[in-house]
Amino acid sequence: MAPYHNTVRPDNVLKRAEDLVAVGQTETALETLYELLTSKRTRGVAVASLEPIALMFVSLAVELRKTKIVKDGLHQYKKNVQVAATGLASVEVVCRHLLELAEKRLEQAQATADKSALDAEDDLEAVESPEDILLAAVSNEQSRDRSDREVVTPWMRFLWEGYRTVLDILRNNSKLEVGYAAAVNQAFGFAVRNSRKTEFRRLCEMLRMHIQTANLQQKGVQLNTIDLADPETIQRYLDLRFTQLTHAVRLELWQEAFRSVEDVHHLITLSKRQPKPHMMLTYYENLARIFLVSDNYLFHAAAWYRYYNLYTQHPHATTAELSRFATRFLLAALTIPAQETGDDAKNNKLAALLNLPKVPTRASLLAAAVSRELVEIAEPSIVQLYRVLESDFSPLTARKELAGSFATIEAHFPAYVQPLSAIVLSKLFTQVSKVYESVKLEYLIKLTAFEGAFALTAFEVELALVKIARDGALTLKIDHDSRVVTFVSEPYTESVEVPSLQSSPAELIKTQLARLTKTLMSSIAIIDPSVEVRAKEAEAAAITRAAANIQQERAALVQRREILEDRKRSTDKQKRERDAEAEKKRKEQALAEQKAEQERQEAETVRRAREKMEREKDAIRANEKKKLAEEINAKGIIKIDVEKLEELDSEKLRLMQVEQLAKDKNEMEEKLKSLAKRMDHIERAYRRYELPLLEQDKETQKETDFTTYQEMKTKIISKAKKEHEEAVVVRDRLARVVPDFTKFRVSIDIANKEKLAEAQRTAQIHLANAKQARIDEYKQQKLAELQAQQAIAQKAEADAAREEKLRQQAELQREREAEVERTLRERRAAASAPLRAPVPVAEAAPDLSKMSFAEKMKLKRAQSGR
């Protein structure tokens, strides 16, 4: 087994992988690169050395379509290099390379499938084979579909797994946000180009899971965590969600589009800056399309209203565009049913998605259209529709007045045909019910005889009547025998308020009590004027009581507010304690789970390492047995089947080899013994037979040698005689020039003798001059040395004299000091005596000129001490 090293050489591994690929062992090369990338020893290797290996690993994995291997390898590669300065950039490069290769292979597969479909031309005279008949019976697929499933689908599946792997690697990392966004856009493009609706839904769910994970990561501190408070990050996520919304609408995945709208709204609430206007325009337009598909005409109109308001702020907005969007909004508002139903919570949520302060209504939207003067700039046909439906509607003339509007809607706005038909029919039937109690069904069909896409059959008219009755807008009965429609008036039921020619019985009943109350109050005021006075007095008394009790009520309110605040603080404190306890338990549980997971991973790692080591040992043993068997077979000792080595081990193979070698050795020794004996007998026979032949050959050789000697002797003598004769001839020829040579030599010697004498004289003169110069130089040197010695001697004498003088001065100084000391002692002794001796008349004073400065100072101190 090869020794284990703590360091690896990436260049060696890369070279080995290239060699394996060159000989066609691509899978082995992929396994070699995979083992290097997943090894912990690569954490200390430079990223620049590992990146070529990762790129080659990705290329081989794409070529072999190894999804799991490339996923695991890239995750391990990111784990090993993410702490380096350029590690994450390298991860992004490798992921981009993976997607580029996978997309290229998918394009090649699609081109191959297209070419196969073009090549497979139908033969008009060919008879359909039984296989084709059976395949057509059990499957609805055509040949192109089968070709796509066989050629294109595997690469499409591999590319989809590649997108998932790359997004999982690049997600929620602040240094990989740009690469993550690019990968998401590529995945969106893949789903849209190939109409992969299922994959698009899964991709959207994956992105939502990523953003949820990012929200959870905001509470902790991790390496390179994305910051959702960063405007650039939020803007990047918003761009992705807007793209997701656009593609969802294009694929007609309306539920996914609505979820995308919710994602966009959530990110907008998190963002600290407003999104770009053109993005919000796309947002409102897609919302309008979603609401139109879901038949929510109220919020469909509200979305177009928000779109129009935002578009009016565009600096390059044109009158034509404003007219077009105003027309669409006005038309959308007119399609809203008169009876607005729906859940309040749901409506509030939808209003929040449109950034509206409250839930809109049909009346508020139409009022906004009037106040913003949208009616003035909209298309005339739609304005005519608005005026007919909202103010001048008449069942008898509606068909004629709405013909132009319906033609415009049919040509440019076909999506509004059905809802507008329902609105017009509801208004028409309601107006007819205000005038008639019963009417012929044919008459109603005649009133609704519109043209084009708005044309209705008798069955559709009857169905519209039933729908209106079911919604509660009208109460009616249809007699199919007499084909009469009877409108039943129920005064005590609510009805929709619409403009009418006269009041209905229901309206009269609803206003009867109010009118009666007003009449009675007027009568009482006329009959008894004091009622008004008593009412004013009661009002004044109530005001007085309120003023008297206002302080108590204020105190009670203050006390109640304090109690509520105390309760709120107590509740908040208990909630914080519960949250803290829950957070503590959650952290403890997370730590325990993390510890258990870490222990499990460590145990799993140890188990995998042990299994890997056992596999390596088994592989090494198998290789050793195989090599040993091949060596034995190559030597030809014994024949062993290389494919059946499971029952044999290395020791058995060696023992078999040794036994066979011993057997072969014994056989060889026996053969050698018999061969040696045979060779000995043959050699003896040869020698006995050759003895007389050797004697005969001896005599023949002797005669031959003597003849050869005589011939050589004759040749040498003749050659020597010839050379002597040639030398004598040369001597005689040269003897004639000897006198001339002697004369020339004498003349040369005479000439050279004079030159030699002159050279000798010159040399003697030069020698004498050099000798004299050397003598002078020696004299000067000796003189300089003598002068130096004299100077040294003089200096030594001067030093000795100076030292002697200094010694004498020092001696003299010591004598003077001794004399001064003696004088001082005598004076001290005289001063200390009981009787002083008489002072001499003339005491000799010391000579100050001969005293030094120190002696003078001592003498002065002595005199002052007396």
C-alpha positions in Angstrom: 0.0 0.0 0.0 1.3 3.5 -0.9 2.4 5.6 2.1 0.0 8.3 3.3 1.1 11.9 2.8 -0.4 15.0 4.4 0.1 17.1 1.3 -1.1 16.6 -2.2 0.3 17.7 -5.6 -2.7 18.9 -7.7 -0.6 19.1 -10.8 0.3 15.4 -10.5 -3.4 14.5 -10.1 -4.4 16.6 -13.0 -1.7 15.1 -15.2 -2.8 11.6 -14.2 -6.4 12.4 -15.0 -5.4 13.7 -18.4 -3.4 10.6 -19.1 -6.4 8.4 -18.1 -8.7 10.4 -20.4 -6.2 10.0 -23.2 -6.4 6.2 -22.9 -10.2 6.2 -22.7 -10.6 5.6 -18.9 -12.8 8.6 -18.3 -14.7 7.2 -15.3 -11.4 6.3 -13.5 -10.2 9.9 -14.2 -13.4 11.3 -12.7 -13.1 9.1 -9.6 -9.5 10.3 -9.2 -10.5 14.0 -9.3 -13.5 13.3 -7.1 -11.3 11.8 -4.4 -9.0 14.8 -4.5 -11.8 17.4 -4.3 -13.5 15.6 -1.4 -10.3 15.1 0.6 -9.6 17.2 3.6 -6.0 17.5 2.6 -6.9 20.0 -0.1 -7.9 22.7 2.4 -4.3 23.9 2.6 -3.8 23.9 -1.2 -3.9 27.1 -3.2 -7.2 27.8 -4.9 -5.4 28.6 -8.2 -4.1 25.0 -8.2 -7.4 23.4 -7.4 -9.6 25.4 -9.9 -8.3 23.6 -13.1 -9.0 20.3 -11.3 -12.5 21.4 -10.5 -13.1 22.5 -14.0 -11.9 19.2 -15.5 -14.0 17.4 -12.9 -17.1 19.2 -14.0 -16.3 18.6 -17.7 -15.9 14.8 -17.1 -19.1 14.7 -14.9 -21.1 16.4 -17.6 -19.7 14.1 -20.3 -20.7 11.0 -18.2 -23.9 12.6 -16.8 -22.9 11.9 -13.2 -25.4 14.0 -11.3 -24.8 12.8 -7.7 -21.0 12.9 -8.1 -20.9 16.4 -9.4 -23.3 17.6 -6.7 -21.2 16.1 -3.9 -17.9 17.2 -5.4 -19.0 20.8 -5.8 -20.3 21.0 -2.3 -17.0 19.6 -0.9 -15.0 21.9 -3.1 -16.9 24.9 -1.8 -16.4 23.7 1.8 -12.7 23.3 1.3 -12.0 26.7 -0.5 -14.6 29.1 1.0 -12.2 30.4 3.7 -9.6 31.5 1.0 -9.7 35.0 -0.3 -10.5 33.9 -3.9 -12.3 30.7 -3.0 -15.9 31.8 -3.5 -15.0 33.5 -6.8 -13.5 30.2 -7.9 -16.7 28.4 -6.8 -18.8 30.8 -8.9 -16.5 30.2 -12.0 -16.8 26.4 -11.6 -20.6 26.6 -11.3 -20.9 28.8 -14.3 -18.8 26.3 -16.3 -21.1 23.5 -15.2 -24.2 25.3 -16.5 -22.5 26.3 -19.7 -21.4 22.7 -20.5 -24.8 21.3 -19.6 -26.7 23.8 -21.7 -24.4 23.2 -24.7 -25.0 19.4 -24.4 -28.8 20.0 -24.3 -28.6 22.1 -27.4 -26.6 19.4 -29.2 -29.2 16.8 -28.1 -32.0 18.9 -29.4 -30.2 19.5 -32.7 -29.7 15.7 -33.0 -33.4 15.0 -32.3 -34.4 17.6 -34.9 -32.1 16.1 -37.4 -33.4 12.6 -36.7 -37.0 13.9 -37.1 -36.1 15.5 -40.5 -34.3 12.4 -41.7 -37.2 10.1 -40.8 -39.3 10.8 -43.8 -42.5 8.8 -44.4 -42.4 6.4 -47.3 -45.8 6.6 -49.0 -45.5 3.1 -50.5 -44.2 1.4 -47.3 -46.5 -1.0 -45.4 -46.8 -0.3 -41.7 -44.9 -2.9 -39.7 -46.5 -4.9 -36.9 -44.1 -3.2 -34.4 -45.4 0.2 -35.5 -49.0 -1.0 -35.2 -48.4 -2.4 -31.7 -46.5 0.7 -30.5 -49.3 3.0 -31.8 -51.9 0.9 -30.0 -50.2 1.1 -26.6 -48.9 4.7 -26.9 -50.0 8.0 -28.3 -46.5 9.2 -28.8 -45.2 10.1 -32.3 -41.7 9.3 -33.4 -40.6 12.8 -32.6 -41.8 12.4 -29.0 -40.0 9.1 -28.6 -36.8 10.7 -30.0 -37.1 13.6 -27.6 -37.6 11.2 -24.7 -34.6 9.1 -25.6 -32.2 11.8 -26.6 -33.3 15.2 -25.2 -35.0 14.2 -21.9 -31.8 12.8 -20.2 -29.9 15.9 -20.8 -32.8 18.1 -19.8 -33.0 16.2 -16.5 -29.3 16.6 -16.0 -29.4 20.3 -16.7 -32.3 20.7 -14.3 -30.3 18.9 -11.6 -27.4 21.1 -12.4 -29.5 24.2 -11.8 -30.7 22.9 -8.5 -27.1 22.0 -7.4 -25.7 25.4 -8.4 -28.5 27.3 -6.7 -28.1 25.2 -3.5 -24.3 26.0 -3.6 -24.6 29.7 -4.3 -27.6 30.5 -2.1 -27.6 32.9 0.9 -24.0 34.1 0.5 -23.2 37.8 0.2 -20.2 37.2 -2.0 -22.2 35.0 -4.4 -25.3 37.1 -4.9 -24.5 38.1 -8.5 -23.7 34.5 -9.5 -26.9 33.3 -7.7 -29.0 35.9 -9.6 -27.5 34.9 -12.9 -28.1 31.2 -12.2 -31.8 31.9 -11.3 -32.3 33.8 -14.5 -30.8 31.0 -16.5 -33.1 28.5 -14.7 -36.1 30.7 -15.5 -35.0 30.8 -19.2 -34.7 27.0 -19.3 -38.2 26.5 -17.9 -39.8 29.1 -20.3 -37.9 27.9 -23.4 -38.9 24.3 -22.8 -42.4 25.0 -21.3 -41.4 23.1 -18.1 -44.2 24.2 -15.9 -43.6 21.6 -13.2 -39.9 22.5 -12.9 -40.9 26.2 -12.8 -43.1 25.6 -9.8 -40.4 23.7 -8.1 -37.9 26.5 -8.8 -40.3 29.0 -7.3 -40.7 26.9 -4.2 -36.9 26.6 -4.0 -36.4 30.3 -4.1 -39.1 30.9 -1.4 -37.2 28.4 0.8 -34.0 30.2 0.2 -35.5 33.6 1.3 -37.0 31.9 4.4 -33.6 30.5 5.3 -32.1 34.0 4.8 -34.7 35.5 7.2 -33.7 32.9 9.8 -30.0 33.6 9.3 -30.6 37.3 10.2 -30.8 36.3 13.9 -27.4 34.6 14.0 -23.9 35.5 13.0 -22.5 33.4 10.2 -19.9 33.7 7.6 -20.9 35.8 4.5 -24.6 36.0 5.5 -26.7 38.1 3.2 -28.1 41.3 4.8 -31.8 41.8 3.9 -31.5 45.3 5.2 -29.0 46.1 2.4 -30.9 48.0 -0.4 -28.7 46.5 -3.1 -29.5 42.9 -1.9 -33.3 43.7 -1.7 -33.2 45.2 -5.1 -31.5 42.1 -6.5 -34.1 39.9 -5.0 -36.9 42.1 -6.2 -35.5 41.9 -9.8 -35.6 38.1 -9.5 -39.2 38.1 -8.2 -40.4 40.5 -10.9 -38.8 38.2 -13.5 -40.4 35.2 -11.8 -43.8 37.0 -12.0 -43.4 37.8 -15.7 -42.5 34.2 -16.6 -45.3 32.8 -14.5 -47.8 34.9 -16.4 -46.2 33.9 -19.7 -46.6 30.2 -18.8 -50.2 30.9 -17.6 -49.4 29.5 -14.1 -51.8 31.8 -12.4 -51.5 30.4 -8.9 -47.8 30.6 -9.1 -48.1 34.1 -10.4 -50.2 35.1 -7.4 -47.7 33.6 -5.0 -45.0 35.6 -6.9 -47.0 38.7 -6.3 -47.1 38.0 -2.6 -43.3 37.4 -2.7 -42.8 40.8 -4.4 -45.1 42.6 -1.9 -43.2 41.0 1.0 -39.8 42.2 -0.4 -41.2 45.7 -1.1 -42.2 45.9 2.6 -38.7 44.9 3.6 -37.0 47.3 1.2 -36.0 50.8 2.4 -36.2 52.3 -1.0 -39.0 52.4 -3.5 -38.8 49.9 -6.5 -38.1 51.3 -9.9 -41.3 52.7 -11.6 -41.0 50.4 -14.7 -40.9 47.4 -12.4 -44.0 48.5 -10.5 -45.7 49.0 -13.9 -45.0 45.4 -14.8 -46.1 44.4 -11.3 -49.5 46.1 -11.6 -50.0 44.9 -15.2 -49.4 41.3 -14.2 -51.7 41.7 -11.2 -54.4 42.9 -13.5 -54.0 39.9 -15.8 -54.1 37.6 -12.8 -57.3 39.2 -11.4 -58.9 39.0 -14.9 -58.2 35.3 -15.2 -59.6 34.7 -11.7 -62.8 36.7 -12.6 -62.0 39.2 -9.8 -63.1 42.3 -11.8 -63.0 44.6 -8.8 -59.3 44.3 -8.1 -58.6 43.9 -11.8 -59.9 47.4 -12.3 -58.1 48.6 -9.1 -54.8 47.2 -10.6 -55.3 49.1 -13.8 -56.1 52.2 -11.7 -52.8 51.9 -9.9 -51.1 51.3 -13.2 -52.6 54.5 -14.7 -51.7 56.6 -11.7 -48.1 55.4 -11.8 -47.8 55.8 -15.6 -49.0 59.4 -15.4 -45.8 60.2 -13.5 -43.6 58.9 -16.3 -41.7 61.8 -17.9 -42.1 60.4 -21.4 -45.8 59.5 -21.2 -47.7 60.3 -24.4 -51.3 61.3 -24.9 -52.0 58.2 -26.9 -50.7 55.9 -24.2 -52.6 57.7 -21.5 -55.8 57.4 -23.6 -55.2 53.7 -24.1 -54.6 53.0 -20.4 -57.5 55.3 -19.3 -59.8 53.3 -21.7 -58.7 50.0 -20.3 -59.2 51.2 -16.7 -62.6 52.6 -17.5 -63.7 49.4 -19.3 -62.4 47.3 -16.4 -64.3 49.4 -13.9 -67.5 49.0 -15.9 -67.1 45.2 -15.8 -67.4 45.2 -12.0 -70.7 43.5 -10.9 -73.2 45.6 -9.1 -73.2 43.1 -6.2 -69.7 43.1 -4.8 -69.2 39.9 -2.8 -66.2 38.4 -1.1 -64.4 37.8 2.2 -63.3 41.0 4.0 -60.0 39.5 5.1 -59.2 38.3 1.6 -60.2 41.7 0.1 -58.0 43.5 2.7 -55.1 41.3 1.7 -55.6 42.0 -2.0 -55.9 45.7 -1.3 -52.6 45.5 0.5 -51.0 43.8 -2.5 -52.1 46.9 -4.5 -50.8 49.3 -1.8 -54.3 50.6 -1.3 -55.3 52.1 2.1 -58.7 50.3 1.9 -60.8 48.0 -0.2 -62.0 49.7 -3.3 -65.6 49.6 -4.6 -67.2 50.0 -8.0 -68.5 53.4 -7.0 -65.2 54.6 -5.7 -63.3 53.5 -8.9 -65.9 55.1 -11.2 -65.8 58.3 -9.0 -62.0 58.3 -9.3 -62.3 57.9 -13.1 -64.6 61.0 -13.2 -62.4 63.1 -10.8 -59.2 62.3 -12.7 -61.0 63.2 -15.9 -60.3 59.8 -17.4 -63.7 60.0 -19.1 -62.4 63.0 -21.1 -59.4 61.2 -22.6 -60.7 57.7 -23.0 -61.9 56.4 -26.4 -65.3 57.8 -27.4 -66.9 54.4 -27.8 -66.0 53.4 -24.2 -67.1 56.7 -22.9 -70.4 56.1 -24.7 -70.6 52.7 -22.9 -70.0 54.4 -19.6 -72.7 57.0 -20.1 -75.3 54.5 -21.2 -74.6 52.1 -18.3 -74.3 54.7 -15.6 -76.8 57.4 -16.5 -78.8 57.0 -19.6 -79.6 53.3 -19.7 -82.9 52.4 -21.4 -83.8 48.8 -22.2 -85.5 49.8 -25.5 -82.6 51.8 -27.0 -79.6 50.0 -25.3 -79.0 47.6 -28.2 -78.7 50.5 -30.7 -76.7 52.8 -28.4 -74.2 50.1 -27.4 -73.6 48.7 -30.9 -70.5 50.9 -31.5 -69.1 50.2 -28.1 -69.5 46.5 -28.5 -67.8 46.5 -31.8 -64.8 48.3 -30.3 -64.6 45.9 -27.4 -64.9 42.9 -29.7 -62.1 44.2 -31.9 -59.6 45.4 -29.2 -60.7 44.1 -25.8 -62.2 40.5 -26.4 -61.5 39.5 -22.8 -64.2 41.9 -21.5 -67.0 40.5 -23.7 -68.3 38.0 -21.2 -68.3 40.1 -18.1 -69.8 43.1 -20.0 -72.5 40.9 -21.3 -73.4 39.8 -17.8 -73.4 43.5 -16.6 -75.6 44.7 -19.5 -78.1 41.8 -19.1 -78.3 42.3 -15.4 -79.1 46.0 -15.8 -81.5 45.4 -18.6 -83.5 42.7 -16.8 -83.5 44.9 -13.6 -84.9 47.9 -15.5 -87.5 45.7 -17.2 -88.6 44.3 -13.8 -89.2 47.9 -12.6 -91.7 48.5 -15.4 -93.3 45.1 -16.0 -94.5 42.4 -13.7 -94.5 39.8 -16.5 -93.1 39.8 -20.0 -92.8 37.4 -22.9 -89.5 35.6 -23.1 -89.3 36.4 -26.8 -89.5 40.1 -25.9 -86.5 39.7 -23.7 -84.6 37.8 -26.4 -85.5 40.6 -28.8 -84.1 43.3 -26.4 -80.9 41.3 -26.0 -80.4 40.7 -29.7 -76.8 42.1 -29.9 -74.4 41.5 -32.7 -71.0 39.9 -33.0 -69.4 38.3 -30.0 -72.2 39.8 -27.8 -74.9 37.8 -29.7 -76.9 35.5 -27.4 -79.1 32.5 -28.1 -82.4 31.9 -26.4 -80.9 29.4 -24.1 -78.1 31.8 -23.1 -80.7 34.5 -22.3 -82.7 32.1 -20.2 -79.4 31.0 -18.5 -78.6 34.6 -17.7 -82.1 35.1 -16.1 -81.5 32.0 -13.9 -78.1 33.3 -12.9 -79.4 36.7 -11.9 -82.1 35.1 -9.9 -79.6 32.8 -8.2 -77.4 35.8 -7.3 -80.4 37.4 -5.6 -80.6 40.5 -7.8 -84.1 39.6 -9.0 -86.9 37.3 -8.0 -88.6 35.8 -11.0 -90.5 32.8 -12.4 -90.3 31.3 -15.9 -93.3 29.6 -17.4 -92.0 27.5 -20.2 -95.5 26.5 -21.4 -96.6 30.0 -22.0 -93.0 31.3 -22.4 -93.6 34.1 -19.9 -91.2 35.6 -17.4 -92.9 36.9 -14.2 -91.0 39.2 -11.9 -92.0 38.7 -8.3 -91.8 41.8 -6.1 -90.8 41.1 -2.5 -90.9 44.3 -0.5 -89.0 43.0 2.5 -85.9 41.8 0.6 -82.8 43.8 -0.2 -82.3 44.7 -3.8 -79.5 46.3 -5.8 -79.8 50.1 -6.1 -79.8 50.9 -9.7 -81.2 53.9 -11.6 -84.9 53.2 -12.5 -87.7 55.0 -14.1 -90.0 54.7 -11.0 -89.9 53.4 -7.5 -90.5 49.7 -6.9 -92.8 48.3 -4.2 -89.7 47.2 -2.3 -88.3 50.7 -2.3 -91.6 52.1 -1.1 -91.8 49.7 1.8 -88.2 50.4 2.9 -88.9 54.2 3.0 -92.4 54.0 4.5 -91.3 54.2 8.2 -88.9 57.0 7.5 -91.5 59.1 5.8 -94.0 58.3 8.6 -91.6 59.5 11.2 -90.9 62.7 9.5 -94.6 63.4 9.1 -95.3 62.7 12.8 -92.4 65.0 14.0 -93.7 67.8 11.9 -97.2 67.4 13.2 -96.1 67.4 16.9 -94.0 70.6 16.3 -97.1 72.3 14.9 -99.6 71.1 17.6 -97.4 71.6 20.7 -94.6 74.2 20.3 -93.5 73.5 23.9 -92.0 70.2 22.8 -89.1 72.0 21.2 -88.6 74.1 24.4 -88.6 71.0 26.6 -86.1 69.4 24.2 -83.8 72.3 24.5 -84.1 72.3 28.3 -83.3 68.6 28.4 -80.3 69.2 26.2 -79.0 72.0 28.6 -79.5 69.8 31.6 -77.6 67.0 30.0 -74.8 69.4 29.2 -74.7 70.5 32.9 -74.6 67.0 34.2 -71.9 66.1 31.8 -69.8 69.2 32.9 -70.3 68.1 36.6 -69.2 64.5 36.0 -66.4 65.2 33.6 -63.7 65.3 36.2 -64.8 62.0 37.7 -64.9 60.5 34.3 -61.5 61.8 33.5 -60.0 60.4 36.7 -61.7 57.1 36.0 -60.3 57.1 32.5 -56.8 57.9 33.8 -57.1 55.1 36.4 -58.4 52.7 33.8 -55.5 53.7 31.4 -53.0 53.1 34.2 -54.5 49.7 35.0 -54.4 48.8 31.3 -50.8 49.9 31.0 -49.9 47.9 34.1 -51.6 44.9 32.6 -49.9 45.5 29.3 -46.5 45.8 30.9 -47.2 42.6 33.0 -48.4 40.8 29.8 -45.4 42.0 27.8 -43.0 40.9 30.6 -44.7 37.5 30.8 -44.5 37.2 27.0 -40.8 38.2 27.0 -40.1 35.6 29.7 -42.0 33.0 27.8 -40.2 34.0 24.6 -36.9 33.9 26.4 -37.6 30.5 27.9 -38.8 29.2 24.5 -35.8 30.7 22.8 -33.5 29.1 25.5 -35.2 25.7 25.0 -35.0 26.1 21.2 -31.3 26.9 21.4 -30.7 24.0 23.8 -32.6 21.7 21.5 -30.8 23.0 18.5 -27.4 22.5 20.3 -28.4 19.0 21.3 -29.6 18.2 17.7 -26.4 19.8 16.3 -24.3 17.8 18.7 -26.1 14.6 17.9 -25.9 15.4 14.2 -22.2 16.1 14.6 -21.6 12.9 16.5 -23.6 11.0 13.8 -21.6 12.6 11.1 -18.3 11.8 12.9 -19.4 8.2 13.3 -20.5 8.1 9.7 -17.2 9.6 8.7 -15.3 7.0 10.7 -17.4 4.2 9.3 -16.9 5.5 5.7 -13.2 5.9 6.3 -13.0 2.3 7.7 -15.0 0.9 4.8 -12.9 2.9 2.3 -9.8 1.5 4.0 -11.1 -2.0 3.8 -12.0 -1.5 0.2 -8.6 -0.2 -0.6 -7.0 -3.1 1.2 -9.2 -5.6 -0.7 -8.4 -3.8 -3.9 -4.6 -3.9 -3.1 -4.8 -7.6 -2.2 -6.7 -8.3 -5.4 -4.2 -6.3 -7.4 -1.3 -8.1 -5.7 -2.9 -11.5 -6.4 -3.6 -10.5 -10.0 0.0 -9.3 -10.6 1.4 -12.4 -8.9 -0.7 -14.6 -11.0 0.2 -12.7 -14.2 3.9 -13.0 -13.2 3.5 -16.7 -12.6 1.7 -17.1 -16.0 4.4 -15.0 -17.7 7.2 -17.1 -16.3 5.3 -20.2 -17.5 5.8 -22.0 -14.2 2.1 -22.9 -13.7 -1.1 -21.8 -15.4 -3.5 -19.8 -13.2 -6.9 -18.4 -14.3 -6.8 -14.7 -13.5 -10.6 -14.4 -13.4 -10.9 -17.0 -10.6 -8.7 -15.8 -7.8 -11.3 -15.4 -5.1 -10.5 -18.7 -3.5 -6.7 -18.1 -3.6 -4.6 -15.7 -1.6 -1.0 -14.5 -2.1 0.4 -17.1 0.3 -1.2 -20.0 -1.5 0.0 -18.6 -4.8 3.5 -18.3 -3.5 3.4 -21.8 -2.0 2.1 -23.2 -5.3 4.9 -21.3 -7.1 7.6 -22.6 -4.6 6.3 -26.2 -4.9 6.4 -26.0 -8.7 9.9 -24.5 -8.7 11.2 -27.3 -6.4 9.7 -29.9 -8.6 11.2 -28.3 -11.7 14.5 -28.0 -9.9 14.6 -31.7 -9.1 13.7 -32.6 -12.6 16.4 -30.3 -14.0 19.1 -31.8 -11.7 18.2 -35.3 -12.9 18.4 -34.1 -16.5 21.8 -32.4 -15.8 23.3 -35.5 -14.3 22.4 -37.7 -17.2 23.5 -35.0 -19.6 26.9 -34.6 -17.8 27.6 -38.3 -18.0 26.7 -38.4 -21.6 28.9 -35.4 -22.4 31.9 -37.0 -20.5 31.7 -40.2 -22.6 31.5 -38.2 -25.8 34.5 -36.0 -24.8 36.6 -39.1 -24.1 35.7 -40.6 -27.5 36.6 -37.4 -29.2 40.1 -37.2 -27.6 40.9 -40.9 -28.3 40.0 -40.4 -31.9 42.0 -37.2 -32.4 45.4 -38.4 -31.0 46.8 -39.7 -34.4 45.4 -36.7 -36.2 47.3 -34.4 -33.8 50.6 -36.1 -34.5 50.1 -35.8 -38.2 49.1 -32.1 -37.9 52.2 -31.4 -35.8 54.5 -32.6 -38.7 52.6 -30.6 -41.2 52.7 -27.5 -39.1 56.5 -27.8 -38.6 57.2 -27.9 -42.3 54.9 -25.0 -42.9 56.6 -22.9 -40.2 60.1 -23.5 -41.6 59.1 -22.5 -45.1 57.5 -19.3 -43.8 60.7 -18.5 -41.8 62.9 -18.8 -44.9 60.7 -16.6 -46.9 60.6 -13.9 -44.2 64.4 -14.0 -43.9 65.0 -13.5 -47.6 62.6 -10.5 -47.7 64.4 -8.7 -44.7 67.9 -9.1 -46.2 66.8 -7.8 -49.6 65.1 -4.8 -48.0 68.2 -3.9 -45.9 70.5 -4.0 -49.0 68.2 -1.7 -50.9 68.0 0.9 -48.1 71.8 0.9 -47.8 72.3 1.6 -51.5 69.8 4.4 -51.3 71.6 6.0 -48.3 75.0 5.9 -50.2 73.5 7.7 -53.2 72.1 10.4 -50.9 75.5 10.8 -49.2 77.3 11.3 -52.5 74.8 13.9 -53.7 75.1 16.0 -50.5 79.0 15.8 -50.4 79.1 18.3 -53.4 77.5 21.1 -51.4 79.6 20.8 -48.2 82.3 23.5 -49.2 79.7 26.1 -50.0 77.9 25.4 -46.7 81.2 25.7 -44.8 82.1 29.1 -46.4 78.6 30.5 -45.7 78.7 29.4 -42.1 82.1 31.1 -41.5 80.7 34.4 -42.9 77.7 34.2 -40.7 79.9 33.5 -37.6 82.1 36.6 -38.3 79.1 38.9 -38.6 77.5 37.5 -35.5 80.8 37.9 -33.6 80.9 41.7 -34.1 77.2 42.0 -33.0 77.9 39.8 -30.0 80.9 41.9 -28.9 78.8 45.1 -29.2 76.0 43.5 -27.2 78.5 42.5 -24.5 79.9 46.0 -24.2 76.4 47.5 -23.9 75.5 44.9 -21.3 78.6 45.7 -19.3 77.9 49.4 -19.3 74.3 48.8 -18.3 75.4 46.5 -15.5 77.9 49.1 -14.2 75.2 51.8 -14.2 72.8 49.5 -12.4 75.4 48.6 -9.8 76.2 52.3 -9.1 72.5 53.1 -8.8 72.1 50.3 -6.3 75.1 51.5 -4.3 73.7 55.0 -4.1 70.3 53.8 -3.1 71.9 51.6 -0.4 73.8 54.6 0.9 70.7 56.8 1.0 68.9 54.1 2.9 71.6 53.7 5.4 71.9 57.4 5.9 68.1 57.7 6.5 68.3 54.9 9.0 71.2 56.6 10.8 69.4 59.9 10.9 66.3 58.1 12.3 68.4 56.5 15.0 70.0 59.8 15.9 66.5 61.4 16.1 65.3 58.7 18.3 68.4 59.0 20.5 68.0 62.8 20.8 64.4 62.3 21.7 65.2 59.8 24.3 67.9 62.2 25.8 65.4 65.0 25.8 62.8 62.8 27.5 65.4 61.7 30.1 66.4 65.4 30.7 62.7 66.4 31.1 62.1 63.5 33.4 65.1 64.4 35.5 64.0 68.1 35.6 60.6 67.0 36.7 62.1 64.7 39.3 64.2 67.5 40.7 61.2 69.9 40.8 59.2 67.2 42.6 62.0 66.7 45.1 62.3 70.4 45.6 58.5 70.6 46.1 58.6 67.8 48.7 61.4 69.6 50.5 59.5 72.8 50.6 56.3 71.1 51.8 58.4 69.3 54.5 59.8 72.7 55.5 56.3 74.2 55.7 55.0 71.3 57.7 57.9 71.5 60.0 57.4 75.3 60.5 53.7 74.7 61.1 54.4 72.0 63.7 56.9 74.3 65.5 54.4 77.1 65.6 51.6 74.8 66.9 54.0 73.4 69.5 54.9 77.0 70.5 51.3 78.0 70.7 50.4 75.0 72.9 53.3 75.6 75.4 52.4 77.3 78.8 55.1 79.9 78.4 55.9 81.2 75.1 59.5 81.7 74.2 60.6 85.1 73.4 60.3 86.0 69.8 63.5 86.8 68.1 63.9 90.3 67.1 64.3 89.6 63.5 62.5 86.4 62.4 63.3 85.3 58.9 60.2 85.5 56.7 59.8 82.8 54.1 60.7 83.7 50.5 57.3 83.9 48.7 58.8 84.2 45.3 60.1 80.6 45.5 56.9 79.2 46.8 54.1 77.6 44.7 50.5 78.7 44.8 49.5 75.7 47.0 52.3 76.6 49.5 51.2 80.1 49.6 47.6 79.1 50.3 48.8 76.7 53.1 50.9 79.5 54.6 48.0 81.9 54.5 45.7 79.5 56.2 48.3 78.9 58.9 48.7 82.6 59.6 45.0 83.1 59.8 44.7 80.2 62.3 47.0 82.0 64.7 
